[in-house]
Amino acid sequence: MRVERFSPHPPARLRRALTGPELPAPWQTPGSRDFRPEVGHRCRTTSVPRPDTGFSGVVVVSVLALEAERMPRVRWADADPAHPADRTIAWTLEQEGRGTRLFLVHEGFDPDDPAQSMAWKIMDGGWRSHVMRSLGQTQERFS
């Protein structure tokens, strides 16, 4: 899935909103308060289990990369080996005028699996509404 948004803020402000230590990043679940933007860092997050999508409610997050313009890139895998969810999430920030074009790519869904297809629909809606709105609110705190 791909989500794109424009922010009137510079890339540094978005990087801070996505990875800064002051506040939990808006894309994290409530159970992921120990996330650290360090390559190799792993943490567990908890959320509401969704049996209809094959989601146990516990995810292992691994930071894969923290490049200057791609921050962060993480692996998001269901902690329960019985669930096949193993995905990557990558944010790309591109300067555009005085603002930033923000791109999100969330990969690893099997379109032929009905449960993963449903998970894609749910997450796509969440990224486009809740997470992007929360990111905008978080940026405003870093004036």
N, CA and C atoms as a LAMMPS dump frame, in Angstrom:
ITEM: TIMESTEP
0
ITEM: NUMBER OF ATOMS
429
ITEM: BOX BOUNDS ff ff ff
-5.0000000000000000e+02 5.0000000000000000e+02
-5.0000000000000000e+02 5.0000000000000000e+02
-5.0000000000000000e+02 5.0000000000000000e+02
ITEM: ATOMS id mol type element x y z
1 1 1 N 0.842 -1.164 0
2 1 2 C 0 0 0
3 1 3 C 0.882 1.22 0
4 2 1 N 0.394 2.26 -0.624
5 2 2 C 1.155 3.507 -0.73
6 2 3 C 0.25 4.666 -0.318
7 3 1 N 0.779 5.512 0.552
8 3 2 C 0.061 6.684 1.02
9 3 3 C 0.979 7.878 0.831
10 4 1 N 0.416 8.966 0.357
11 4 2 C 1.202 10.177 0.109
12 4 3 C 0.463 11.362 0.704
13 5 1 N 1.208 12.247 1.375
14 5 2 C 0.634 13.462 1.952
15 5 3 C 1.651 14.587 1.844
16 6 1 N 1.144 15.814 1.783
17 6 2 C 2.011 16.982 1.824
18 6 3 C 1.896 17.616 3.197
19 7 1 N 3.026 18.062 3.729
20 7 2 C 3.059 18.79 4.993
21 7 3 C 3.715 20.138 4.741
22 8 1 N 3.189 21.204 5.334
23 8 2 C 3.806 22.515 5.152
24 8 3 C 5.087 22.679 5.972
25 9 1 N 5.465 21.65 6.707
26 9 2 C 6.644 21.711 7.565
27 9 3 C 7.871 21.122 6.868
28 10 1 N 9.086 21.557 7.264
29 10 2 C 10.308 21.03 6.65
30 10 3 C 10.563 19.571 7.053
31 11 1 N 11.379 18.852 6.253
32 11 2 C 11.653 17.445 6.542
33 11 3 C 12.157 17.19 7.966
34 12 1 N 13.005 18.055 8.502
35 12 2 C 13.543 17.818 9.851
36 12 3 C 12.425 17.74 10.881
37 13 1 N 11.409 18.532 10.71
38 13 2 C 10.292 18.522 11.655
39 13 3 C 9.504 17.212 11.553
40 14 1 N 9.332 16.721 10.334
41 14 2 C 8.649 15.443 10.173
42 14 3 C 9.479 14.293 10.729
43 15 1 N 10.796 14.325 10.487
44 15 2 C 11.661 13.279 11.042
45 15 3 C 11.515 13.223 12.559
46 16 1 N 11.505 14.391 13.164
47 16 2 C 11.383 14.457 14.619
48 16 3 C 10.027 13.907 15.075
49 17 1 N 8.958 14.226 14.353
50 17 2 C 7.64 13.714 14.699
51 17 3 C 7.569 12.195 14.531
52 18 1 N 8.289 11.657 13.531
53 18 2 C 8.267 10.212 13.288
54 18 3 C 9.157 9.431 14.244
55 19 1 N 10.259 10.028 14.683
56 19 2 C 11.235 9.247 15.455
57 19 3 C 11.716 9.907 16.725
58 20 1 N 11.309 11.134 17.003
59 20 2 C 11.82 11.863 18.161
60 20 3 C 11.453 11.224 19.492
61 21 1 N 12.289 11.42 20.503
62 21 2 C 12.054 10.797 21.805
63 21 3 C 11.009 11.526 22.648
64 22 1 N 10.607 12.734 22.243
65 22 2 C 9.694 13.515 23.067
66 22 3 C 8.307 12.886 23.172
67 23 1 N 7.827 12.316 22.075
68 23 2 C 6.497 11.727 22.023
69 23 3 C 6.575 10.405 21.278
70 24 1 N 5.708 9.469 21.609
71 24 2 C 5.662 8.249 20.796
72 24 3 C 5.27 8.634 19.374
73 25 1 N 5.921 8.055 18.417
74 25 2 C 5.601 8.349 17.014
75 25 3 C 4.13 8.035 16.771
76 26 1 N 3.44 8.855 15.986
77 26 2 C 2.005 8.673 15.779
78 26 3 C 1.641 7.379 15.065
79 27 1 N 2.595 6.722 14.435
80 27 2 C 2.301 5.489 13.718
81 27 3 C 2.442 4.261 14.609
82 28 1 N 2.881 4.452 15.84
83 28 2 C 3.069 3.328 16.747
84 28 3 C 1.766 2.973 17.456
85 29 1 N 1.638 1.72 17.819
86 29 2 C 0.478 1.311 18.6
87 29 3 C 0.707 1.719 20.05
88 30 1 N -0.368 1.806 20.844
89 30 2 C -0.211 2.232 22.24
90 30 3 C 0.777 1.376 23.041
91 31 1 N 0.957 0.121 22.669
92 31 2 C 1.859 -0.749 23.415
93 31 3 C 3.314 -0.657 22.987
94 32 1 N 3.701 0.331 22.18
95 32 2 C 5.068 0.381 21.649
96 32 3 C 5.854 1.564 22.191
97 33 1 N 5.674 1.901 23.419
98 33 2 C 6.331 3.07 23.989
99 33 3 C 7.846 2.901 24.129
100 34 1 N 8.356 1.695 23.984
101 34 2 C 9.808 1.508 24.101
102 34 3 C 10.52 1.527 22.751
103 35 1 N 9.832 1.98 21.703
104 35 2 C 10.462 2.112 20.387
105 35 3 C 11.604 3.119 20.466
106 36 1 N 12.737 2.751 19.856
107 36 2 C 13.879 3.674 19.746
108 36 3 C 14.334 3.691 18.295
109 37 1 N 14.578 4.868 17.746
110 37 2 C 15.021 4.962 16.355
111 37 3 C 16.505 4.645 16.213
112 38 1 N 16.828 3.366 16.382
113 38 2 C 18.209 2.887 16.251
114 38 3 C 18.188 1.632 15.399
115 39 1 N 19 1.594 14.367
116 39 2 C 19.054 0.413 13.506
117 39 3 C 19.38 -0.801 14.367
118 40 1 N 18.594 -1.843 14.184
119 40 2 C 18.772 -3.069 14.942
120 40 3 C 17.896 -3.151 16.183
121 41 1 N 17.347 -2.025 16.624
122 41 2 C 16.491 -2.049 17.816
123 41 3 C 15.235 -2.861 17.544
124 42 1 N 14.855 -3.658 18.54
125 42 2 C 13.629 -4.464 18.453
126 42 3 C 12.764 -4.163 19.663
127 43 1 N 11.469 -4.136 19.432
128 43 2 C 10.527 -3.99 20.532
129 43 3 C 9.251 -4.734 20.17
130 44 1 N 8.456 -4.964 21.178
131 44 2 C 7.165 -5.624 20.974
132 44 3 C 6.072 -4.59 21.177
133 45 1 N 5.061 -4.647 20.339
134 45 2 C 3.918 -3.762 20.474
135 45 3 C 2.673 -4.604 20.674
136 46 1 N 1.716 -4.021 21.31
137 46 2 C 0.446 -4.722 21.502
138 46 3 C -0.682 -3.861 20.987
139 47 1 N -1.672 -4.517 20.487
140 47 2 C -2.852 -3.857 19.965
141 47 3 C -4.013 -4.819 20.13
142 48 1 N -5.123 -4.49 19.566
143 48 2 C -6.306 -5.342 19.651
144 48 3 C -6.15 -6.514 18.686
145 49 1 N -6.264 -7.76 19.164
146 49 2 C -6.201 -8.907 18.261
147 49 3 C -7.342 -8.841 17.247
148 50 1 N -7.063 -9.271 16.02
149 50 2 C -8.07 -9.302 14.958
150 50 3 C -8.046 -10.692 14.318
151 51 1 N -8.706 -11.671 14.946
152 51 2 C -8.694 -13.035 14.409
153 51 3 C -9.154 -13.124 12.959
154 52 1 N -10.075 -12.253 12.535
155 52 2 C -10.57 -12.295 11.163
156 52 3 C -9.503 -11.93 10.14
157 53 1 N -8.41 -11.276 10.594
158 53 2 C -7.318 -10.916 9.687
159 53 3 C -6.059 -11.733 9.968
160 54 1 N -6.133 -12.665 10.933
161 54 2 C -4.956 -13.454 11.279
162 54 3 C -3.955 -12.682 12.109
163 55 1 N -4.408 -11.655 12.848
164 55 2 C -3.508 -10.83 13.663
165 55 3 C -3.668 -11.185 15.134
166 56 1 N -2.572 -11.554 15.776
167 56 2 C -2.597 -11.982 17.175
168 56 3 C -2.718 -10.828 18.157
169 57 1 N -2.375 -9.624 17.73
170 57 2 C -2.388 -8.478 18.626
171 57 3 C -1.016 -8.129 19.17
172 58 1 N -0.019 -8.964 18.896
173 58 2 C 1.351 -8.694 19.351
174 58 3 C 2.268 -8.689 18.126
175 59 1 N 3.05 -7.61 18.004
176 59 2 C 3.932 -7.445 16.849
177 59 3 C 5.355 -7.217 17.334
178 60 1 N 6.305 -7.81 16.64
179 60 2 C 7.716 -7.531 16.885
180 60 3 C 8.148 -6.519 15.825
181 61 1 N 8.624 -5.363 16.278
182 61 2 C 9.08 -4.301 15.383
183 61 3 C 10.599 -4.28 15.403
184 62 1 N 11.216 -4.303 14.249
185 62 2 C 12.673 -4.235 14.126
186 62 3 C 13.016 -3.054 13.226
187 63 1 N 13.892 -2.172 13.7
188 63 2 C 14.303 -1.025 12.893
189 63 3 C 15.341 -1.512 11.888
190 64 1 N 15.021 -1.381 10.607
191 64 2 C 15.905 -1.86 9.54
192 64 3 C 16.833 -0.771 9.019
193 65 1 N 16.342 0.476 8.965
194 65 2 C 17.153 1.549 8.397
195 65 3 C 16.684 2.893 8.935
196 66 1 N 17.62 3.824 8.972
197 66 2 C 17.346 5.208 9.361
198 66 3 C 18.158 6.118 8.463
199 67 1 N 17.865 6.075 7.192
200 67 2 C 18.588 6.895 6.23
201 67 3 C 18.101 8.338 6.311
202 68 1 N 18.911 9.262 5.849
203 68 2 C 18.585 10.683 5.941
204 68 3 C 17.223 11.01 5.338
205 69 1 N 16.878 10.458 4.206
206 69 2 C 15.608 10.774 3.578
207 69 3 C 14.593 9.632 3.642
208 70 1 N 14.944 8.545 4.256
209 70 2 C 14.019 7.423 4.418
210 70 3 C 14.034 7.049 5.887
211 71 1 N 13.102 7.618 6.604
212 71 2 C 13.118 7.459 8.06
213 71 3 C 11.756 7.106 8.569
214 72 1 N 11.599 6.162 9.365
215 72 2 C 12.427 4.968 9.432
216 72 3 C 11.907 3.899 8.477
217 73 1 N 12.631 2.819 8.384
218 73 2 C 12.161 1.625 7.668
219 73 3 C 12.174 0.525 8.71
220 74 1 N 11.011 -0.072 8.949
221 74 2 C 10.896 -1.082 9.997
222 74 3 C 10.268 -2.363 9.461
223 75 1 N 10.593 -3.435 10.13
224 75 2 C 9.942 -4.717 9.875
225 75 3 C 8.884 -4.87 10.946
226 76 1 N 7.716 -5.304 10.543
227 76 2 C 6.592 -5.441 11.448
228 76 3 C 6.07 -6.858 11.29
229 77 1 N 6.395 -7.742 12.224
230 77 2 C 6.028 -9.153 12.107
231 77 3 C 5.181 -9.584 13.297
232 78 1 N 4.144 -10.366 13.015
233 78 2 C 3.301 -10.885 14.093
234 78 3 C 4.163 -11.776 14.98
235 79 1 N 4.039 -11.609 16.284
236 79 2 C 4.848 -12.374 17.229
237 79 3 C 4.434 -13.842 17.297
238 80 1 N 3.225 -14.149 16.879
239 80 2 C 2.721 -15.519 16.905
240 80 3 C 3.131 -16.215 15.613
241 81 1 N 3.978 -17.261 15.704
242 81 2 C 4.433 -17.939 14.473
243 81 3 C 3.303 -18.55 13.653
244 82 1 N 2.13 -18.708 14.239
245 82 2 C 0.999 -19.262 13.491
246 82 3 C 0.385 -18.237 12.542
247 83 1 N 0.79 -16.97 12.682
248 83 2 C 0.259 -15.907 11.825
249 83 3 C 1.345 -15.473 10.839
250 84 1 N 1.03 -15.413 9.549
251 84 2 C 2.046 -15.149 8.528
252 84 3 C 2.42 -13.679 8.311
253 85 1 N 1.892 -12.761 9.1
254 85 2 C 2.177 -11.343 8.859
255 85 3 C 3.66 -11.038 9.076
256 86 1 N 4.319 -10.608 8.031
257 86 2 C 5.721 -10.191 8.07
258 86 3 C 5.852 -9.093 7.022
259 87 1 N 5.813 -7.849 7.505
260 87 2 C 5.714 -6.715 6.593
261 87 3 C 6.79 -5.676 6.856
262 88 1 N 6.995 -4.794 5.89
263 88 2 C 7.897 -3.665 6.091
264 88 3 C 7.117 -2.374 5.869
265 89 1 N 7.521 -1.375 6.631
266 89 2 C 6.938 -0.042 6.539
267 89 3 C 8.092 0.921 6.331
268 90 1 N 8.008 1.732 5.292
269 90 2 C 9.074 2.699 5.005
270 90 3 C 8.463 4.075 4.769
271 91 1 N 9.056 5.07 5.4
272 91 2 C 8.659 6.463 5.221
273 91 3 C 9.728 7.139 4.371
274 92 1 N 9.316 7.942 3.407
275 92 2 C 10.241 8.735 2.605
276 92 3 C 9.808 10.184 2.704
277 93 1 N 10.765 11.053 2.989
278 93 2 C 10.499 12.481 3.116
279 93 3 C 11.238 13.217 2.01
280 94 1 N 10.516 14.022 1.226
281 94 2 C 11.139 14.781 0.14
282 94 3 C 10.778 16.253 0.285
283 95 1 N 11.812 17.089 0.306
284 95 2 C 11.602 18.54 0.366
285 95 3 C 10.775 18.965 -0.837
286 96 1 N 9.758 19.775 -0.602
287 96 2 C 8.937 20.313 -1.678
288 96 3 C 8.599 21.757 -1.315
289 97 1 N 9.278 22.69 -1.956
290 97 2 C 9.114 24.094 -1.581
291 97 3 C 9.58 24.266 -0.14
292 98 1 N 8.753 24.88 0.674
293 98 2 C 9.084 25.042 2.101
294 98 3 C 8.567 23.885 2.94
295 99 1 N 7.852 22.974 2.304
296 99 2 C 7.274 21.849 3.017
297 99 3 C 7.921 20.529 2.642
298 100 1 N 7.182 19.467 2.883
299 100 2 C 7.694 18.116 2.669
300 100 3 C 6.606 17.229 2.08
301 101 1 N 6.984 16.459 1.085
302 101 2 C 6.105 15.422 0.555
303 101 3 C 6.463 14.148 1.31
304 102 1 N 5.481 13.565 1.943
305 102 2 C 5.666 12.377 2.776
306 102 3 C 5.063 11.177 2.058
307 103 1 N 5.864 10.123 1.91
308 103 2 C 5.414 8.887 1.286
309 103 3 C 5.536 7.752 2.296
310 104 1 N 4.533 6.916 2.342
311 104 2 C 4.544 5.723 3.178
312 104 3 C 4.319 4.53 2.269
313 105 1 N 5.154 3.516 2.416
314 105 2 C 4.96 2.263 1.685
315 105 3 C 4.913 1.15 2.719
316 106 1 N 3.831 0.391 2.702
317 106 2 C 3.633 -0.729 3.631
318 106 3 C 3.506 -1.981 2.767
319 107 1 N 4.509 -2.852 2.817
320 107 2 C 4.587 -4.019 1.93
321 107 3 C 4.529 -5.329 2.716
322 108 1 N 4.192 -6.395 1.998
323 108 2 C 4.239 -7.73 2.572
324 108 3 C 2.89 -8.408 2.684
325 109 1 N 1.885 -7.87 2.031
326 109 2 C 0.551 -8.467 2.068
327 109 3 C 0.398 -9.46 0.923
328 110 1 N -0.231 -10.587 1.196
329 110 2 C -0.525 -11.572 0.162
330 110 3 C -1.945 -11.319 -0.331
331 111 1 N -2.105 -10.771 -1.537
332 111 2 C -3.45 -10.431 -2.017
333 111 3 C -4.347 -11.648 -2.251
334 112 1 N -3.757 -12.835 -2.32
335 112 2 C -4.552 -14.044 -2.519
336 112 3 C -5.05 -14.648 -1.222
337 113 1 N -4.609 -14.111 -0.094
338 113 2 C -5.028 -14.604 1.22
339 113 3 C -6.166 -13.706 1.711
340 114 1 N -7.373 -14.247 1.904
341 114 2 C -8.512 -13.414 2.314
342 114 3 C -8.266 -12.65 3.626
343 115 1 N -7.616 -13.275 4.592
344 115 2 C -7.351 -12.598 5.868
345 115 3 C -6.38 -11.433 5.668
346 116 1 N -5.335 -11.651 4.863
347 116 2 C -4.376 -10.572 4.622
348 116 3 C -4.99 -9.464 3.765
349 117 1 N -5.875 -9.824 2.88
350 117 2 C -6.571 -8.82 2.081
351 117 3 C -7.427 -7.934 2.984
352 118 1 N -8.094 -8.534 3.954
353 118 2 C -8.896 -7.764 4.904
354 118 3 C -7.98 -6.895 5.766
355 119 1 N -6.841 -7.429 6.201
356 119 2 C -5.878 -6.65 6.995
357 119 3 C -5.398 -5.445 6.188
358 120 1 N -5.138 -5.641 4.905
359 120 2 C -4.707 -4.536 4.043
360 120 3 C -5.751 -3.428 4.031
361 121 1 N -7.028 -3.797 3.855
362 121 2 C -8.1 -2.799 3.818
363 121 3 C -8.18 -2.02 5.126
364 122 1 N -8.078 -2.722 6.237
365 122 2 C -8.151 -2.073 7.545
366 122 3 C -6.961 -1.139 7.742
367 123 1 N -5.754 -1.624 7.464
368 123 2 C -4.558 -0.805 7.671
369 123 3 C -4.496 0.368 6.699
370 124 1 N -4.927 0.155 5.475
371 124 2 C -4.928 1.244 4.5
372 124 3 C -5.804 2.39 5.014
373 125 1 N -6.974 2.065 5.513
374 125 2 C -7.849 3.093 6.07
375 125 3 C -7.235 3.765 7.282
376 126 1 N -6.59 2.984 8.125
377 126 2 C -5.948 3.544 9.317
378 126 3 C -4.805 4.48 8.975
379 127 1 N -3.963 4.094 8.019
380 127 2 C -2.85 4.961 7.614
381 127 3 C -3.389 6.273 7.059
382 128 1 N -4.393 6.19 6.2
383 128 2 C -4.904 7.38 5.514
384 128 3 C -5.664 8.33 6.441
385 129 1 N -6.285 7.806 7.445
386 129 2 C -7.068 8.685 8.317
387 129 3 C -6.348 8.923 9.642
388 130 1 N -6.4 7.982 10.522
389 130 2 C -5.891 8.158 11.889
390 130 3 C -4.406 8.522 11.952
391 131 1 N -3.562 7.752 11.304
392 131 2 C -2.117 7.96 11.447
393 131 3 C -1.675 9.279 10.826
394 132 1 N -2.136 9.584 9.635
395 132 2 C -1.731 10.842 9.007
396 132 3 C -2.252 12.045 9.796
397 133 1 N -3.46 11.939 10.333
398 133 2 C -4.001 13.015 11.166
399 133 3 C -3.168 13.171 12.437
400 134 1 N -2.822 12.067 13.082
401 134 2 C -1.997 12.107 14.294
402 134 3 C -0.616 12.683 14.012
403 135 1 N -0.058 12.354 12.86
404 135 2 C 1.247 12.886 12.489
405 135 3 C 1.175 14.403 12.359
406 136 1 N 0.11 14.896 11.745
407 136 2 C -0.064 16.341 11.619
408 136 3 C -0.151 17.015 12.975
409 137 1 N -0.867 16.414 13.911
410 137 2 C -0.988 16.976 15.254
411 137 3 C 0.346 16.925 15.992
412 138 1 N 1.1 15.847 15.817
413 138 2 C 2.4 15.716 16.472
414 138 3 C 3.363 16.769 15.956
415 139 1 N 3.355 17.028 14.642
416 139 2 C 4.247 18.049 14.066
417 139 3 C 4.008 19.41 14.685
418 140 1 N 2.756 19.732 14.962
419 140 2 C 2.425 21.035 15.518
420 140 3 C 3.047 21.234 16.889
421 141 1 N 3.333 20.178 17.604
422 141 2 C 3.943 20.274 18.937
423 141 3 C 5.408 20.655 18.865
424 142 1 N 6.039 20.493 17.693
425 142 2 C 7.463 20.772 17.52
426 142 3 C 7.669 22.115 16.827
427 143 1 N 7.086 23.157 17.345
428 143 2 C 7.212 24.456 16.687
429 143 3 C 8.534 25.125 16.989
